[in-house]
Amino acid sequence: MDRRKIGPVDVSVVGIGCNNFGPRLDEKGTKEVIDTAIDCGINFFDTADMYGNGTSEDFLGRILGARRKSVVIATKFGQEMPGQGRGARPEYVRAACEASLKRLRTTYIDLYQLHLPDPDVSIAETLGALDELVKSGKVRQIGCSNFNTEQLREAHAASVRHPGSAVFASVQNEYSLLYREPEQGVLEECERLGMAFLPFFPLKAGLLTGKYRKGQPIPENTRVAKNERYRKLLTDDSIDRIEVLIEYAESRGHNILQLAFSWLLAHRPVASVIAGASSASQVRANAEAPDWRLGAAELREIDALLRQETATAD
């Protein structure tokens, strides 16, 4: 498994999104996913305090046990956490970190991320609290999630006003072949600031796995079949684009899953593609997916195909 850097930390180019731990997987199922991931060379686990209301962190810490030092743990704070609160005020940042450390059964967090901007708190205040956590050794690196270009610039400006203070090493936003918003400035800003980019939702709720085909029924026991929020993503336009991508990948001896991972990793700021998994087989498929080295010409071909499909739909 290739590795890339978030600051000085080396992470596998495929990461495990831990939002299934608790809500969709019990402890036994979670252990199967974690054990398989480590066996496949994956060392990056991304969770959040609010996933399963703390269950995800609890399962992750308990199952890793003595293996904790051989992996990289990223977690997030800021969204509503029952019994704990929400937000990014300094006192809450400190309390949320202590609670996550306890659930994760660790003395430090490798990457501690603000889950989303807090409009009621200046980013300078939040960064001050995060800097304290870094200096205390409880956090190695700090990051953010769901930040736009202007918010990244504001955060960077707040950090540089205090030389030697911690700066955001990464931003985690949605990005995939079917969702290109980070190309409107965030990816460029990451390169300018030397930040890593961590795409979440890289398979668009499974749409980019090849499960969903034009003219075929939605497979049972999938998120799209069970959840109206995800079913709304399966529009005529999206399924047409999926068919085009499947045809392109297969014509070159690959599948759409390999295309989805490899395409993301062809963008320089991307450090690790964070994908959830609910079984050992999914973990193995994801771990093996980024074996297609896409060049600039291929990226242009893919963009042209998607633009043509969008124009046809319009």
N, C-alpha and C positions, 0 to 999 in steps of 0.2 A: 504493500500500500504506500503510494507516494505521500509525502508530507509537505505542507507549506506552513508559513509562519503567521501567527497573530502576535505582533510584537516579537519578543524573543522566544515565544512558546511554539513548539512544533506540533501541528495537528494533522491528523489523517485527512486526505482530501474528501473522504466521505465521513460524515458525522451521523450520530444517532439523535434524532429528535425524540425526546422522552415524554411527549404529551400523552402517549398511549398508556404509560405506566400508571396504573390505578384505574382511570376511567374505562379503558378497553381491555387491559391485561391485568390479571391477578399477579400475585408475587411469583408464582411458578412460571407463568408465561413471560413475565418481565425478566426473570433469571435466564430463560432460554434465549431471549433477544440479546441480553448483555453478554452472556458467555459466548454466543456465536459471533457477536461483533468483535470481541477481543481476539477470538480465534482467527478472524479474518483480517486482523491487523488494524482495526478501527480503534482509535484511542480517544476520540472526541465525543463527549456526551453533553448534549444541550438540554437543560431542563428549565423550570421556573417554579417559584414558590407556589403559584396558584394552580399549577397543573395537578388536578386531582385534589385540590385544597391541601397540598403538602405531601400527598401520598407518593407522587413521582420522586421527589427528593428523598423521602424516607426509604422507598424501595431501592433506589440507586445506591444510597449510602450503605444500606444493610447488605445488599448483594455483592457490591464491590469488595467490601471487607479489606483484607490485607492488600488487595490489588489497587487500592486507591492511588498510590504514588506512581503507578505505571500508566495512569490515564489523565486526561485533561477534562475537568468538570467546569462547564459554564452554567450559570443559573441567572435568573432575572428577578427583579423586584419592581414594585410600583403599581401593578394592577390589584384590584380588590382581592384581599385575602381574608376570608372569614375568621373573625376572632383576632385579627392582627391589624387590619387597616389597609391603607393604600397611599400612594403618592410618593413624593421625592423630597420631602423636607428632611433636613439633616438628622433630626432625632429619629425619624422613621427609617431612614437609610441604615442607621446603626442598629436599630432594633430588628429590622428585617434580615440584615446580614447575620446577626447572632442566631436568629431562629433558623435560617437556612443552614448555617454551620452545624447546628444541633441535629437537624433532620438528616443531613448528609453524613453525619458522624466523621467530620473532618475538622482540621484546624485551619484550613485555608481553602479559598475558592480560586481557581485558576483564572476565570473570566467572569466578573460580576457586572451584569448589564442592567441598565435602566430600561424597563420593558416598553415604555412609551413616554413621550414628553409630558411633563406636568405643567399646564399653563399657569398654575397658581404659585409656582416656585421658580425663582431665577435659576438658570442652569449653573451659575457660579456657586450658589449655595450647595446644590447637589454635588457638584464636583469637589467642593471643599470637604464634604463628608466622605466622599469616595477616596479622596487623597489620604485622609486620615486612616482609612481602612488599609490602603496600600502600604503606608508607612508603618502600620502596626504589624504587617505580615499576614493579616487575615485575608487579603485579596492580592493576587499577583498582577492582574491586568483588569482594566475597566473597559466596558463597551456600552453601546446603546442600541436601541431597536426602534423601528418605525420612525426614524428621523428623516426629514427632508434635507435638501441641500443647505438652505438657510440655517436650519437648526444645527447642522454639523459645523457650519462656519461660526455660528455664535458660540458653540461649545468650545471650539478650538481657540477662539479669541479670548474667552474667559480663562482658559488654561494658561495661555502664553503670558497673560498678565502676571502670573505667579510662577516665575522660572523654577524648574525642578519639581513642579507639581504633576500629578498623574494626568494623562490625557487619554481620551477615548482611543483604544487601539483597534476597535472594530465597530461596524454597524451591521445590524441584522434586519434586513427588510425582505419583503416578498419579491421573488424574481423567478421567472421561468420562461420557457419558450412561448407560453400563452399569456404572460404578464410582464411587460417590458418597461414599466415605469422608472426603475432605477437608471435607465439609460438617458433620462431627462436631466441629468446633472449629478446624481448621487455617485455613480461609478467614477465619473471624472473627478469629483471632489475627493473620493477615497484615494485615487492615485496622487492627487496634489498634496494631500495631507499625510500620505504614507499609511493609511488605514486599511485594514483587511475588511473585505465584504463577505458576509455570511448570508447566502440566500435561504430563506425558509419557504415552505410550500413549493419546492422545486418541481414536484410532479402534479401540481394543481389538483389536489385531492384524488390522485390516482388516474387522472385523465391521460397523463403522459406515460402510462405503463403498458398501453395496448389492450387493456381490458374492455374498453368501450369502442365499439365499431358501428359504423353507419348501417342502419337497417337491421341491427341485431338488438335483442332485448338487453336491458341493464342486468348485469350479473347479480344474483342474489347475495346477501350478506356482505355487500360492499357499502362504504360510506355514502356513495351516491344513491344507492338503492334505499338506504335507511334514513337519510337526512335530507330534508327539503332544502336546507342551505346549500348543500353540495350538489343536489340534483339541478338546481338553477344554473349551475355552471355548464351543464351539458346542453348547450344551445346548438342550433343548426350550424351556426358559424364556427363554434369551437370544434364540433365533431368533423366538419369539413377540413379545418386546419389540421386536426389530428390525423385524418386520412392522408393528407399531403405529406405530413412528417413521417408517417409509417412507410409510405411508398419511397420517400427519399432515403430513409435509413436502410430499408431492405434492399434497395437497388445497389447499395454499397456494402452489403454483407453484414449489416448490423440491425439492431432492433430499436424501437423508439425509446426504451428505457436507457439504452446506452447513449443515444443521441441527447436525451434530456440532461444527463449528468455531464457528458463530455462537452456539450455546448456551453454550459455554465462555467466549467473549469477552463474553457478557452478564453475567458475574460480575466485579464490580469489581476484585478484586485480580489478576485474570489479565492478565499483560503480553503474553505471546506463547504461541501454541499450537505445541508442538514435535512435528513429525510427520516420521517417516522417509519416504524416497522412494527408489525404485530405478529411476526412469526420468524423462525430461523431462516426459512426459505427466502423471505423478503430481504432479510439482512444480507444473505449471501448474494442475491441478485444485485442489490445495490452496491455491495462491495466490489463486484466484478464489472460493474457498468462503465466506469470511466476509463475504458481502454482504447478509445477512439481519439486520436490526436487531430483535432480539427484545425485546419489552417485558415488563413485569411480568405482564400478563395472559396472555401467551403462555407464559411460564415456568410459571405456575400450571397452565395447561392441560396442558402436557407432563408436569409432576409428577403431575397427576391421572390422566392416561392410563397412566403407568408404575405408579402405585400400584394402579390398577384391574387392570392386567395381572398384577401380582404377586399380588394377592388371588385372581384367577381361577386362577392356577397353583397356589396353596396349597390 
